[in-house]
Amino acid sequence: MRFTLHSPFARRTPEPAGAAGTAVFCPGERTRPHTHPSSFFLPPFSSAFTVLELVMVIGVLSVLLAIVLPTIKTVRAATLRRQAAAEATALAQAAIRYKTEYGFWPGQLEVRNKADGTMKLRPEFDTSAGQSWVSGIISRYRNTDFTVTAQSGSVAPVYIDDNLVYRALRRIGDLSGDTFESNPFNPKGLAFVDLTNESDETNVRYPDPWGNEYILIMGLNPRSTFTHKITSQGVTWATVSVSNTIAFAFSRGPDGARSTNYIYSAGVTP
């Protein structure tokens, strides 16, 4: 048996360049890349969802939408109703301020002479012949199906079926050349309420959040009670009595004439 002894003091042969961890390429010699042993046991990585995972995600989203959507609709409906109540209040207050400023309710006057801007009472409001309107003035623009039965011993209310009330509340009059004339119904040009199409006398209006028109009732005696019925498709759903106010307004809600749940201005408790 032959033994070979290696002395620590023996002279070592220098290792070729790259031997300390760097592979040396030799022409004609095939090299094999280094592979970690554990990599032989890992499945190939894929970034795509499986069909089962997609179905689960869609199912979870459907459940969330089923919970959230009704809540969103309820919140939006409540928001629109609050907006309608605020706008109805603004309209009623605008009519009261107009009466305080000019001594007449909007819609009571008509032009006597456009050249000099003089006005006169409309015939149905002329009290010289003993006519009275104790049951009130009802502006029902685009709501002509709304009627009120006069109380016993009182005169039927006066209905205003066109947009005369809104024309009276305009800050400006008709367009003359490049400028607007003063509004004979509002000669001081006061801003009572924000109107839609204010520059167009024919189409000026004040729609509710659903595009319908408000009903405005004015000229009431605060000591009296104004009663009206909520009717839908020929059926009376409720009778509402309003007292201690001289003017109020309401929207019929998103269903318009088919509605049975009116939205009133502040101070009215149906």
Summary of the structure (lengths in Angstrom):
residues: 270
radius of gyration: 41.4
end to end distance: 120.0
largest distance: 150.7
contacts: 613
relative contact order: 0.13
helix: 27%
strand: 20%
